Amino acid sequence: MKIGILTGGGDCPGLNAVVRGVTKSALRRGWEVIGFRDGYRGLVEKDFLPLHDHDVSGILTRGGTILGTSNTANPFAYTLAPLGSCEKPKDLSRLAFQNFRDLGLDALVAIGGDGTLTMAQQLYKRGMPVVGVPKTIDNDLSATDVTFGFDSALNVATEAVDRVHTTAQSHHRVMIVETMGRYAGWIALRAGIAGGGDIILLPEIPYRAKDIIGAVLERKRRGKKFSIVVVAEGARPGKGKMTVTRMVKGSPDPMRLGGVSYKIAEILDNSSIGLESRVVVLGHVQRGGEPTPFDRWLATGFGVKASELLAKKRFGQMVSFRDYGFTAVSIAEAVGKLRRVQPGAQEVRTALALGVSFGNSRITG
Ligand code: F6P
């Protein structure tokens, strides 16, 4: 067999571990492997590099992706110059198929989130033998219990929550730490619990200004003259909207969130809590750096499972991690269904039992 690999969408720690896992196990089966540069751009523009054992040696611990990635390159609506343009996206899927054939490929491994996998599914429906590997720091794909990148992001976010504790305590302040996660609150929830946050604000539980203020005052009454708020970038007030920082032209999901923490600071600054507040927006720091051991392990297992699916010609499938085992689900089933925090979930109740506020007094566990 000759296989192509690409990494699409936002990067995250563990992508290289998957590339290594697929490549090493494929080479050991006697297959040939190439990597496309910058996601689907490489497939459309025939930009690739051969992957030999020495190319993937030493990349297990490296963050990002040695292949490069793009969150705008879509073969069905191509916006990248010189072949496409943002004003007039072009359907270049025929060219992608032509390149696939010209290169003598038997299969494509698409490593990415919802957008990349949706495109993989479209290619598969038109006849390309594709296997998917799910990635995202957001951990919001419903067809797998966990995605690699999440644990690494969680470590960064938790360390940030740990670190702001001492400065919050010294200055008697409210420190507000904003995490990524898009429309799901997993990073904020787990970092909030693991880091001992006092108020956790999630997209899934709309907050109420008076309940955030109430939670800080309640702590003050108990002699705690500081509070730590962990807020997911997608958090929003009841009836209110999410905070959008920019729109990215050509992206399958163009809305970029960010900045809600400043709104929370404003709510607190305009209240009578008598404490100053400060904001820390973690942003892309959560996506950078080395993957944690868990993510290296998970990503390696995903990579090896992907080449097993290729060997069995189980195309149109995506690797998944369920009940502590590696398995496969159809990509069609996996895409478009987000896994979000349920307000009644065990871990929400765990936090409530400790006195954590979700900024909404109706959520009582
Ligand atoms: O989906 C991963 C993610 O990091 C989200 O948590 C975040 O909202 C978004 O991507 C940021 O995207 P970009 O890298 O395009 O700014």
Residues whose N, C-alpha, C, O or C-beta is under 5 A from the ligand:
A	BS01	F6P	G10 D138 M180 G181 R182 L257
